Amino acid sequence: MLFSYFDDSSDARREKYFAAGGLIGGEDQWFTFDLRWLDATRELKDPFRSTDCECNHGQFKDWSKTKCNALMDSLVSIIRFYRLSGFASIVPIDEYRQVFPSAEEFDPYYLAVTQTIINMGVLGYNLGHSMKLWFEDNNETSPTTLRIYQDLRRVKTWPPASRLSNIDFGGKELCPLQAADLVAREAFKHIDNLGVRPTRIPAKRMEDRLNFIVWNRETLEYLRDNGGPNNLELLTSWGDRGPVPQMKVFWRNF
């Protein structure tokens, strides 16, 4: 059995990118993960949130930048120690709305969620394991995320559907979802900073374990012209039936 945990990340106004990102590992990899994570975050009263730590907000407002950086370094070391793999799907919000002008607020995120679930199914299928997914619970998005998962499970032309064993939703009290928050944030920031700033230290340290996939104008237009985001048959067979536009892939490809 494989277990994967995912969170979302975006800018405050949801104008730049939506990322669905997180971590994947086997039962043995996750077995003692909580113990190390809780030990590293023992000074915190509330669950770790990557943005707050980076920006000295919330429970980190009285911390020095050096101390915040040290905590982030420790948490990245834990992720590396357990050899967890990271994945994120990233959708440019402005381009999505230009291609799909009637899109609702979270539609770019739901495309990222769809691609994330598809990739987890394919990963489980290729490795011969069942895949259980967790997403951070959100009253606004969890019902649609659940529906997407259920719809993908019913795609008869997609063999990896059989490897999706279950989906659950939880809060940040779950340590793996705190770690997923870190990866989702790094995915968003990596694309947002691209060509402007160097790769951030946490992403650089994990890049041999990360796979970030970024949609672009060409791939979004191809999706629009071939049934749109609800065409799950297209999304689950992307590239299997002939040439299609390519998304940008960063680092490791599962």
N, C-alpha and C positions, 0 to 999 in steps of 0.2 A: 504494500500500500504506500502510495505517495501522498503527501499532504502539502497543499499550497495555500498561502495566506496573502491577501491583496488589500490594498488601500488605494484611495484616489489622491491626486495632487493637482493643483491648479494655482493660478494667481488669484488674488483677492476678488477681482472683478470678473473672473472667468472670461477673459478676453484673449489670452495668448494660447495656452495649450491645456488639454486635459490628459492626464496620465493615469492609467491603471497599472500599478506595479506592486511587486512583492517577491516572495521567496518560496522555493520549492525544495523539499527534501524527503528522504525516507523516514520510516518510524525510528530507526536507530539514530539518525541525525538529530531529530527533534527531541529525543528521549530526555536528555538532561539540559536542554537549551534553556528552559525557564530558570533553572538554578543559577546558571552563570549570568543571565540577563538581570535577574532580580538582585544578585550580588552587586553587579556593576551600577545599578540604579538605586541602590539602597538609601541614598540621601534624598530621593525624590518622594514627595507626598502623593503625587498624582502620576498617572502613566506618562511615559516618555513621549514627547512629540518633537519631531525633528525640527520643524520650523521655529518653535519656541526656543529650542536649544541654540539654534544658529543665530537667532535674532535677539537673544536675551529678553524674551518675553515670558509672561506667565510666571511659573515657578523658577525660572532662570533669571529673573530680572535683577537679582542681587548677586548673581554669579559673575566672576571675571570671564573675559573672553578666553583666556588660557584654560580655565577650568572647564568651560563648555566644550572647547576643542578636545580636551583630554577625555571627556566622557564620550564624545563622538568617536574618537579614536579607539576607545575600549570596546564600544559596541560594534564597530566595524571588525575589530579583531575577533569578537565572538562569532560573527557571521562567517568570517573566514575559517575560524577554528573548526566549525561544524561542516565546512565545505558545502554550504547551502548555495543553490543557484538562484540568481535573480532574473526576473523577466518584467518588462514593461511595454505596454502599447501606448503610443503617444499620438494624439490627434490635434492638429492645429485648428483652433476654434474659429478664427476669422475665415480661413479658407473653407472650412466646413460650411459655415453659414453662407458664404458666397456660392458654393456649389449646391447647397440645400437651403434656399432662402426661407423656407417655411419651417425650418428646424426649431424645435423647442429647446429650452435651456440646457437640459442634460443630454441631448442627443449625441453630441460629440463624445461624451463620456461613455455612453452606451455602446458606441462603435468600438471604443477601446476595451470595454468589458467583453463584448462579443469576441473580439480577436484574442483576448486573454484566455477565455474559456476554451476556445478552439485550440489554441496552442497547448493548453494543459491536456486536453483530450489526445492530441497528437503525440505529446511527450509520453503520456501513459501508454498509448498504443505501441509506440516504437520500443519502449522498454519492457512491455509485457506486464505492466502493473496497473492497478486501479488508482484513480486520482480523486481525492477528496479536496474540495475547495472551501475556503473561508473568505468572506469579504467583511470589511468593517460594516457594521449595521448603520444604516442611514434611513430615516423615515421617508426621505424624498426619493431615494434611488433603489433601495433594497427590493421593493416589490417588482420593479422592472428588471432588475438584475436576476431575480429568481425566475421571472417569465422567460428571459433570454436563455437561461440555463435549461429550463424545461423544453423550450422549443428546439434547442440544439440536440438535446437527448432524443428528440423525435425525428431527426433528419435521417431517413432510411438509407440514403445514398452515402452516408458518412460512417465507415466502420469504427473510427475512434469514439463515437458516441457511447459505445458499450463500455469504455474505460472510465467514463465519468460516473463515479459511484455515488456522490452526494454533494450538496452545497449547504453551507451553514453561514450564519451571520453572528458576529460578536462585537464586543466593545473593546476599547483600548486596554482593558484590564488583562487581556490575553497578550502575553509577551510576544508571540510571533506576529501579532498585528501591529505592535509597536515597531518591530523590525521591518515589517512591510511598509509602514509609514516612512521609515528612513529611506528605503529603496525607491518608493514612489516619488518622494521629494527629490532624490538625486536624479531620477529620470527626467522630471520636469525641469530642474535647474540645468541639467546638461544641455538639453535642447534650447532652453531659453538663453543660455550663455554662449551657444555655439557661434564661433567666429568673433566673439566679443571678449571672452575671458578664457583662460586656460581651463582644462578639465579639473573639476573640484577634487580635493584630496580623497574624500570617501569613495567617490566613483573610480578614481584612478587606482586606489588600493583594491577595489573589488572587480576591476574590469575583466579579469580572466574568468569571472564567475557570472558576468552580467550579459544579458541580451536585451537591448532596447530596439524596438521597431517603430519607425516614425512614418505616419501617413503623409502624403504630399498632395498637391493639387491634381497631378496626373492620376494618381490612384483613386482619389475621391471622385473625379470626373468619370473614370471607368466604372466605378461602383454605381454612380448615378445613372449612367447610360445602360446599365445591365441589371436593373431592378431595384437598386437602392440598398440601404442598410438592412432591410428586412429579407433580402434574398440570401437566406442562409445556405442554400445549395451552392451559390457562387462563392460565398466567403469560406465555406468548408472545403472547397475544391480549387482555391485560388492558385492558378498556375498549372493545374493538372490537365487542363483541356486545351492548352495552347499558350502562346505568349500573352503576358499581361504586364501592365506597368509595374515597376519594382519599387518597393518601399525602401527607405534608408534603414540599414541595419548597422548597429554599433556593437562592436566587439563580438563576443562568442555567439555562435549560432547553434542552437540546440539540435 
